[in-house]
Amino acid sequence: MSDYLAVIERDGESWGAYCPDLPGVGVVAETRDEAEELIRVAVELHLSALQNAGEPIPEPSAIESTVVHVSAAG
C-alpha cells in the first residue's frame, strides 16, 4: 500500500482534488467528503490501469503537507 498526497481545494460552492504525483488525476465534487472519496477512487483506478497496461507505478514523492500562514501583501 502506498500513500499519495491529494491536494483538496475549494472554489465557491464546489470542491476539487488532485494528486501531484499522478498528473491528470483530478476530481470535482459538491462536498469536501465527496472530493476525498472521489480522489481516492480516481487514484486507485489510475494505478490499476497503469498496472494492467504494464506501465510503471510512480512512487509517491510528496510525503507530508502543511499550511503556511502569511500576512497579506499590501
C-alpha positions as CSV (number, residue, x, y, z in Angstrom):
1,M,0.0,0.0,0.0
2,S,1.2,3.5,-0.8
3,D,0.2,6.9,0.3
4,Y,-0.3,9.6,-2.3
5,L,-0.7,13.2,-1.4
6,A,-4.1,14.7,-2.6
7,V,-4.5,18.4,-2.7
8,I,-8.0,19.5,-1.9
9,E,-9.3,22.9,-2.9
10,R,-12.5,24.9,-2.5
11,D,-13.8,27.2,-5.2
12,G,-17.0,28.9,-4.3
13,E,-19.6,26.1,-3.7
14,S,-17.6,23.3,-5.2
15,W,-14.5,21.2,-4.2
16,G,-11.7,19.8,-6.2
17,A,-8.9,17.4,-5.6
18,Y,-5.8,16.3,-7.5
19,C,-2.8,14.2,-7.0
20,P,0.5,16.0,-7.8
21,D,2.4,12.6,-8.2
22,L,-0.2,11.5,-10.8
23,P,-0.6,14.2,-13.5
24,G,-4.1,14.3,-14.9
25,V,-5.8,12.6,-11.9
26,G,-8.3,15.1,-10.5
27,V,-11.9,15.3,-9.5
28,V,-14.6,17.9,-8.8
29,A,-17.3,17.4,-6.2
30,E,-20.1,19.2,-4.2
31,T,-18.6,18.5,-0.8
32,R,-15.1,18.0,0.7
33,D,-16.0,14.5,1.8
34,E,-17.1,13.6,-1.7
35,A,-13.9,15.1,-3.1
36,E,-11.8,13.0,-0.8
37,E,-13.7,9.8,-1.7
38,L,-13.6,10.5,-5.5
39,I,-9.9,11.3,-5.5
40,R,-9.2,8.0,-3.6
41,V,-11.1,6.1,-6.2
42,A,-9.5,8.0,-9.1
43,V,-6.0,7.2,-7.8
44,E,-6.9,3.5,-7.3
45,L,-8.3,3.3,-10.9
46,H,-5.4,5.2,-12.4
47,L,-2.8,2.9,-10.7
48,S,-4.8,-0.2,-11.7
49,A,-4.9,1.0,-15.3
50,L,-1.1,1.6,-15.3
51,Q,-0.5,-1.8,-13.8
52,N,-2.8,-3.5,-16.4
53,A,-1.0,-1.7,-19.2
54,G,2.4,-2.9,-17.9
55,E,3.4,0.7,-17.1
56,P,5.5,1.5,-14.0
57,I,3.7,2.7,-10.9
58,P,5.0,6.1,-9.8
59,E,6.5,6.2,-6.3
60,P,4.9,8.8,-4.1
61,S,7.2,11.8,-3.8
62,A,5.1,14.1,-1.6
63,I,5.3,12.7,1.9
64,E,3.9,15.5,4.0
65,S,2.0,18.7,3.8
66,T,1.5,21.8,5.9
67,V,-0.4,25.0,5.8
68,V,1.8,28.1,5.7
69,H,0.3,31.3,7.2
70,V,1.5,34.5,5.7
71,S,0.5,38.2,6.1
72,A,-1.3,39.7,3.2
73,A,0.8,41.8,0.9
74,G,-0.4,45.3,0.9
